Amino acid sequence: MEGGPEEWSLNSPDGNTGLFMGLSSEAFKGSTFSPLNIILMRPDELLYAIEKEKAGRMELAALYVQQGKSTISNLEKA
């Protein structure tokens, strides 16, 4: 991601930034409109998803939904 905040990129030569895509939104449940939700991931979330593979991605998806933030990217999140 060019121009993204440095603290949101992995410490690597290409500055990888993680994106979590495809979580559903309660706001559009039952609607014919279906947006593609994309959440910007913190580096520790990205590393967790890479290390834990599918199980890690499923855990993160459940956490985002549980927090009520399955469709919100917030640069202030810890």
N, C-alpha and C positions, 0 to 999 in steps of 0.2 A: 504494500500500500504506500504509494508515494505521498509524502507530506504528512503521514500519520504521526501522532505524538510518539516520541522516542520511547517513553516508558510503556507504551502499548505494543512495542515490537520486541521479538526475541532478539537476543544478543547474537546476531549472525550477520555475515556479510551482506545478505540480501534483505535483511530487516523484516523477516516474516511477521505478518499480523494475522491472527486467527479470526475467522468469521464462522458463526454457527447459523446455519440456514435451515428453514423449513418448519419451525415450530408453529403450531396453530394458535389462533387468537380467538378467545371467547367473544370478542367484540364482533366477529364476522361469522360466528357459528350459525348455520342455517341459511346464510346469505349466498347468492350466486357469485358474489365478488370474493375472490380468494387471493389476497396479497401474498407475496413472498417475503417472509420475515427474515431479517438478517440481524444478528446480534454481534457486536464487536466483542471479542474475547480478550481478557487480560492474558499476559504471557503465561502465568501459572495455570490458568484454565486450559490454554492451548497445549501446554506440556502434559497436563493430566490427561487430556483427550488422546494425545499421541501415545503416551505410555500405557494407558488402560484400554486403548482401542475401543471396540464397540461398547463394552460395558461402561467405560468412562464417558463416552458420548451420551449414553442413555441416562447415566447418573446426572450429568450436567443438564440435560434436557429437563429431567424431573425437578432439579433444583431451580432452574429458571422459571418453570411453571409454578412451583410451590411459592416462590418469592413474588409471584404476580408480575414478573418482568420478562415474560416470554417474547415480547415484541418491542422491547425498549433497549437501546444502547445508550449507556450513560458514561461519559468520560470521567465522572466523579466517583464511580463505584470502586470499592477497594479490592 
